[in-house]
Amino acid sequence: MGTISAAEVKKLRDRTGMQMGKCKEALEKANGDMELAIELIRKENAGVNVKLAGREASEGRIGLFIDPARGVGGLVELRCETAPVAKTDQFIQLANDLARQVALQGPDSSDTLLDQTFIDTPGQTVRERMSEVVGLMCEKMVIQRLARLTGTLGGYVHHDGSLGVLLAVSGTPTDAQALRDVCMHVAALNPVAAVREQIPQDKIDKEMEIARAQAQEQGKGKPANIIEKIAEGKLKTWLAQNVLSDQPFVKDDKKTVAEFLQQHGCTLLSFVRLKVERTFTSCG
């Protein structure tokens, strides 16, 4: 075969995410056969996951999948090494594939997930599916966190993929956009719990202790019962700021999130919020 064209190299690059030089080399070995070139790249990089084990996976994105008919949803934080890889179609597809696997197969950990049969390819494990993409990208990839919810679900992933929310409610929303709006609220305000009952009692006790200390400082000379009422008011304010059901809804602060959902025929159950927390290695 004649010279491999730049357009062919770019096409292979777009399909695999590999460096241009490696794509050209693979096409030359395959005499221009695109599918064979992809196979050669995969074979050559079969062991790359082991070689990359010591590298830091500081970038990534959130994968989301919801199956409304089954009432299940999955959210996955998938990490890689660099921002350009996190933006590739292959990595985005892998993150969403993993979220679908979590939703439909319900693994309880990343190790369990990796050992499962990949739902779209019965002859392949999830680990093998990941290894294909690792081999193509030549970057370490890690399933950092995963979550699964059931019920009537809404979801949202920020445009850059760095932040995702999965929300569960009971009831049927009168407006499908309502659940997405609440997910965006969660993304923006980062509440610590969906409802008060989900906050551990030791956390409530700690916040009340702080509130009493502040009340005593502000209410010097006042009776103990007044100090206690001030402290209770401070705790109530903290709950309104940190508990999703009690927070003023960002699109209409005259209503709480719970009231907004009730207006749309729903009751809040729970949520999961995952954000890729990027880490940086010091060079000095």
KAZI-V471176 format. One record per residue. N is the residue number from 1. PHI is phi in whole degrees, 0 to 359 (NA if undefined). BURIAL is b if it has 16 or more other ideal C-beta (glycine too) atoms within 10 Angstrom, else e. D_CENTER is the distance of its C-alpha to the mean C-alpha in Angstrom with 1 decimal. Layout:
BEGIN
n = <N,N>
phi = <PHI,PHI>
burial = <BURIAL,BURIAL>
d_center = <D_CENTER,D_CENTER>
END
This chain:
BEGIN
n = <1,2,3,4,5,6,7,8,9,10,11,12,13,14,15,16,17,18,19,20,21,22,23,24,25,26,27,28,29,30,31,32,33,34,35,36,37,38,39,40,41,42,43,44,45,46,47,48,49,50,51,52,53,54,55,56,57,58,59,60,61,62,63,64,65,66,67,68,69,70,71,72,73,74,75,76,77,78,79,80,81,82,83,84,85,86,87,88,89,90,91,92,93,94,95,96,97,98,99,100,101,102,103,104,105,106,107,108,109,110,111,112,113,114,115,116,117,118,119,120,121,122,123,124,125,126,127,128,129,130,131,132,133,134,135,136,137,138,139,140,141,142,143,144,145,146,147,148,149,150,151,152,153,154,155,156,157,158,159,160,161,162,163,164,165,166,167,168,169,170,171,172,173,174,175,176,177,178,179,180,181,182,183,184,185,186,187,188,189,190,191,192,193,194,195,196,197,198,199,200,201,202,203,204,205,206,207,208,209,210,211,212,213,214,215,216,217,218,219,220,221,222,223,224,225,226,227,228,229,230,231,232,233,234,235,236,237,238,239,240,241,242,243,244,245,246,247,248,249,250,251,252,253,254,255,256,257,258,259,260,261,262,263,264,265,266,267,268,269,270,271,272,273,274,275,276,277,278,279,280,281,282,283,284>
phi = <NA,284,295,287,281,297,295,292,297,295,298,292,301,296,279,246,78,281,298,302,298,292,294,297,298,294,295,295,295,267,54,86,283,299,293,294,298,297,298,297,297,295,296,296,254,300,260,292,299,291,297,267,302,276,279,264,263,257,247,157,202,258,258,227,214,228,249,299,295,268,68,229,211,229,225,226,259,253,255,218,270,230,298,301,293,298,263,287,300,295,289,298,296,298,301,288,298,294,296,295,300,297,298,271,248,62,294,262,201,293,296,297,301,297,274,287,290,295,298,269,222,306,272,225,274,298,300,292,298,296,299,301,289,301,297,288,267,57,225,296,227,224,277,283,212,213,209,222,233,234,124,277,240,229,211,203,234,300,302,267,78,277,214,219,225,237,238,240,226,257,94,246,295,285,221,300,293,301,290,297,298,292,299,294,299,300,301,282,257,51,295,274,202,283,227,303,297,274,275,303,299,295,290,298,298,295,295,292,298,295,297,295,297,293,294,295,290,280,249,304,90,272,299,300,292,289,301,294,293,297,297,297,295,294,296,298,296,298,297,295,276,242,259,305,300,266,289,298,291,298,271,201,286,279,241,280,299,299,293,299,293,299,299,256,81,230,235,293,247,196,208,230,235,242,229,286,269,289,243,229,268,290,257,231>
burial = <e,e,e,b,e,e,e,b,b,e,e,b,b,e,b,b,b,b,e,e,e,b,b,b,b,b,b,e,e,b,e,e,e,e,e,e,b,b,e,b,b,b,e,e,b,e,e,b,b,e,e,b,e,e,e,e,b,b,b,b,b,b,b,b,b,b,e,e,e,e,e,b,b,b,b,b,b,b,b,b,b,e,e,e,b,b,e,b,e,b,b,b,e,b,b,b,b,b,b,b,b,b,b,e,b,e,b,e,e,b,e,e,b,b,e,b,e,b,e,e,e,e,e,e,e,b,b,e,b,b,b,b,b,b,b,b,b,b,b,b,b,b,b,b,b,b,b,b,b,e,e,b,b,b,b,b,b,b,e,e,b,b,b,b,b,b,b,b,b,e,e,e,b,e,e,e,e,b,b,b,b,b,b,b,b,b,b,e,b,e,b,e,b,b,b,e,e,e,b,e,e,e,e,e,e,e,b,b,e,e,b,b,e,e,b,e,e,e,b,e,e,e,e,e,e,e,b,b,e,b,b,e,e,b,b,e,e,b,b,e,e,b,b,b,b,b,b,b,b,b,e,e,e,e,e,b,b,b,e,b,b,e,e,b,e,b,e,b,b,b,b,b,b,b,e,b,e,e,e,e,e,e,e,e>
d_center = <46.0,46.2,43.9,40.2,39.3,36.7,35.2,34.8,33.1,30.7,29.9,29.2,27.1,25.0,24.6,23.8,22.5,25.3,27.7,30.6,33.2,31.7,31.4,35.0,36.1,34.5,36.1,39.4,39.3,38.5,41.3,38.9,37.4,33.7,32.5,34.5,33.1,29.5,30.8,32.5,29.4,27.4,30.4,30.9,27.3,27.1,27.2,25.1,22.3,24.9,26.3,23.0,22.2,23.4,21.4,18.6,15.1,14.3,12.3,9.3,6.6,3.4,5.5,6.9,10.3,12.9,16.5,18.6,21.8,20.6,18.5,15.5,11.8,8.9,5.2,4.6,4.3,7.6,10.2,13.5,16.5,17.0,15.7,17.9,16.5,12.9,14.5,16.5,16.6,16.6,13.4,11.6,13.5,12.7,8.9,9.8,12.6,10.8,8.8,12.4,13.9,12.0,13.0,16.5,17.4,15.9,15.7,15.8,14.6,13.5,17.3,18.0,15.5,17.1,20.5,20.0,21.8,19.6,19.8,21.0,23.4,25.4,27.1,24.1,21.6,17.9,19.0,21.5,19.1,17.0,20.3,21.4,18.8,19.3,23.0,22.7,20.8,22.5,19.5,18.0,14.6,12.8,10.3,9.3,7.6,7.4,8.5,11.0,13.0,16.4,18.5,18.6,15.1,13.6,10.4,9.5,7.6,9.6,12.3,11.5,7.9,7.3,5.8,4.5,6.9,8.6,12.3,15.3,18.9,22.3,24.6,24.5,23.6,26.5,24.3,21.0,20.0,20.2,17.0,15.1,17.1,16.2,12.4,13.4,15.5,12.9,10.9,14.3,16.0,13.5,15.8,16.3,16.9,17.4,21.1,23.6,24.2,20.8,21.8,23.7,27.3,27.7,25.2,27.4,30.5,29.4,28.6,32.0,33.7,32.5,33.5,37.0,37.5,36.7,39.0,41.8,41.7,41.7,44.2,46.8,50.0,48.5,49.0,46.4,45.5,44.7,42.6,40.7,40.2,38.8,36.4,35.3,34.8,32.6,30.5,30.2,29.1,26.4,25.1,25.2,23.1,20.5,20.3,18.6,21.5,24.0,22.4,24.4,22.4,21.6,23.4,26.3,26.9,29.9,27.7,25.2,21.9,23.6,26.6,24.7,23.1,26.6,28.1,26.0,26.8,23.8,23.3,20.0,18.8,15.4,11.9,8.6,6.9,4.3,5.9,7.3,10.7,13.1,16.3,19.7,22.7,26.0,28.8,31.6>
END
